[in-house]
């Protein structure tokens, strides 16, 4: 018999209000764990987005690139 099944069987033998206490405790522990894991990855801040303008300047220099969407729309017959 697995340990999880043994724990489930023991929990089913408890009165309903004690089952709810265990469930609340477990949910609180899981929330704390996920909160601390999320804060540990990036310090609780939003992730830094890449600087696309700097990347474009690094690749193409000071060239002015055409807006391909506007060009495609101007060619539509509507």
Backbone as numpy.savetxt, mean C-alpha at the origin, in Angstrom:
# Nx Ny Nz CAx CAy CAz Cx Cy Cz
-2.31 -33.40 14.80 -3.15 -32.22 14.80 -2.26 -30.99 14.80
-2.63 -29.98 13.99 -1.80 -28.78 13.91 -2.08 -27.84 15.08
-1.16 -26.95 15.32 -1.30 -26.01 16.42 -2.47 -25.06 16.19
-2.71 -24.68 14.94 -3.82 -23.77 14.63 -5.15 -24.44 14.98
-5.28 -25.69 14.63 -6.52 -26.41 14.94 -6.70 -26.54 16.45
-5.62 -26.75 17.17 -5.71 -26.84 18.63 -6.15 -25.50 19.23
-5.62 -24.41 18.69 -6.00 -23.08 19.18 -7.47 -22.81 18.87
-7.89 -23.14 17.65 -9.30 -22.95 17.28 -10.22 -23.76 18.20
-9.86 -24.98 18.48 -10.69 -25.82 19.35 -10.76 -25.23 20.76
-9.64 -24.72 21.27 -9.63 -24.12 22.60 -10.47 -22.85 22.63
-10.41 -22.05 21.56 -11.21 -20.82 21.50 -12.70 -21.11 21.45
-13.07 -22.18 20.77 -14.49 -22.53 20.68 -15.06 -22.97 22.03
-14.20 -23.42 22.91 -14.65 -23.86 24.23 -14.85 -22.68 25.19
-14.33 -21.51 24.83 -14.47 -20.33 25.68 -15.88 -19.76 25.57
-16.34 -19.04 26.58 -17.61 -18.33 26.48 -17.52 -17.25 25.39
-18.66 -16.84 24.86 -18.70 -15.91 23.72 -17.99 -14.60 24.03
-18.22 -14.02 25.22 -17.60 -12.73 25.52 -16.08 -12.84 25.61
-15.56 -13.97 26.03 -14.11 -14.15 26.05 -13.55 -14.37 24.64
-14.34 -15.02 23.78 -13.93 -15.16 22.38 -13.79 -13.79 21.74
-14.75 -12.89 22.04 -14.69 -11.54 21.49 -13.49 -10.77 22.03
-13.15 -10.96 23.28 -11.98 -10.30 23.85 -10.70 -10.75 23.14
-10.60 -12.04 22.89 -9.43 -12.57 22.18 -9.40 -12.02 20.75
-10.55 -11.96 20.10 -10.61 -11.44 18.73 -10.20 -9.97 18.68
-10.70 -9.17 19.63 -10.32 -7.75 19.68 -8.82 -7.59 19.93
-8.29 -8.37 20.85 -6.86 -8.31 21.14 -6.04 -8.64 19.89
-6.45 -9.70 19.19 -5.73 -10.13 18.00 -5.78 -9.05 16.92
-6.95 -8.44 16.71 -7.06 -7.37 15.72 -6.19 -6.17 16.09
-6.17 -5.81 17.36 -5.32 -4.70 17.80 -3.85 -5.01 17.54
-3.44 -6.22 17.85 -2.04 -6.60 17.62 -1.69 -6.56 16.13
-2.60 -7.04 15.29 -2.34 -7.03 13.85 -2.27 -5.60 13.32
-3.14 -4.70 13.80 -3.10 -3.31 13.36 -1.81 -2.65 13.78
-1.36 -2.89 15.01 -0.10 -2.31 15.46 1.07 -2.82 14.62
1.02 -4.10 14.30 2.11 -4.69 13.52 2.16 -4.11 12.11
0.99 -3.98 11.47 0.98 -3.42 10.12 1.32 -1.94 10.13
0.90 -1.20 11.17 1.25 0.21 11.27 2.75 0.39 11.45
3.34 -0.40 12.32 4.78 -0.28 12.55 5.57 -0.73 11.32
5.07 -1.71 10.60 5.76 -2.16 9.38 5.69 -1.08 8.30
4.54 -0.43 8.17 4.40 0.62 7.17 5.27 1.82 7.52
5.34 2.19 8.79 6.17 3.31 9.20 7.65 2.96 9.10
7.98 1.71 9.29 9.38 1.31 9.23 9.96 1.38 7.83
9.13 1.22 6.82 9.62 1.22 5.45 10.03 2.61 5.00
9.19 3.62 5.27 9.50 4.96 4.77 9.34 6.02 5.84
9.36 5.65 7.09 9.27 6.61 8.17 7.89 7.23 8.32
6.85 6.61 7.78 5.50 7.13 7.90 5.18 8.23 6.90
6.09 8.53 6.00 5.85 9.58 5.00 5.35 8.96 3.70
4.80 9.81 2.86 4.39 9.36 1.53 5.65 9.04 0.72
5.59 8.07 -0.17 6.78 7.74 -0.95 7.18 8.89 -1.87
8.47 9.06 -2.07 8.97 10.11 -2.94 8.69 9.72 -4.40
8.11 10.64 -5.13 7.82 10.39 -6.54 9.04 10.76 -7.38
9.25 10.05 -8.48 10.40 10.37 -9.33 10.22 11.74 -9.99
11.32 12.41 -10.24 11.30 13.72 -10.88 11.39 13.51 -12.39
10.23 13.46 -13.03 10.19 13.17 -14.47 10.78 14.31 -15.29
10.61 15.54 -14.84 11.17 16.68 -15.58 12.70 16.61 -15.58
13.29 16.28 -14.44 14.75 16.17 -14.37 15.24 15.02 -15.25
14.50 13.94 -15.27 14.89 12.80 -16.12 14.83 13.17 -17.59
13.75 13.89 -17.98 13.62 14.33 -19.38 14.77 15.26 -19.75
15.13 16.20 -18.85 16.24 17.12 -19.13 17.55 16.36 -19.25
17.74 15.33 -18.42 18.97 14.55 -18.46 19.07 13.78 -19.78
17.96 13.29 -20.29 17.97 12.49 -21.52 18.03 13.38 -22.75
17.16 14.41 -22.82 17.00 15.20 -24.04 17.67 16.56 -23.97
18.16 16.97 -22.84 18.78 18.29 -22.72 17.71 19.37 -22.72
17.99 20.48 -23.43 17.06 21.62 -23.45 16.14 21.59 -24.67
16.04 20.48 -25.37 15.15 20.38 -26.53 13.70 20.55 -26.09
12.91 21.20 -26.92 11.49 21.34 -26.65 10.78 20.20 -27.37
10.11 19.37 -26.61 9.43 18.21 -27.18 8.00 18.57 -27.52
7.49 18.13 -28.67 6.10 18.43 -29.01 5.13 17.62 -28.15
3.97 18.18 -27.91 2.93 17.47 -27.18 2.21 16.58 -28.18
2.51 15.28 -28.14 1.99 14.35 -29.14 0.47 14.21 -29.06
-0.10 14.40 -27.91 -1.55 14.30 -27.76 -2.22 15.44 -28.52
-1.70 16.66 -28.36 -2.28 17.79 -29.07 -2.11 17.65 -30.58
-0.97 17.13 -31.01 -0.76 16.92 -32.44 -1.74 15.89 -33.00
-1.96 14.81 -32.28 -2.88 13.78 -32.74 -4.30 14.31 -32.78
-4.69 15.11 -31.80 -6.05 15.67 -31.80 -6.25 16.66 -32.93
-5.22 17.42 -33.27 -5.37 18.39 -34.35 -5.51 17.69 -35.71
-5.03 16.47 -35.83 -5.13 15.73 -37.09 -6.46 15.01 -37.24
-7.27 14.92 -36.19 -8.56 14.27 -36.27 -9.51 15.12 -37.13
-10.39 14.47 -37.90 -11.27 15.21 -38.80 -12.52 15.79 -38.14
-12.62 15.90 -36.91 -13.80 16.39 -36.22 -13.65 17.79 -35.92
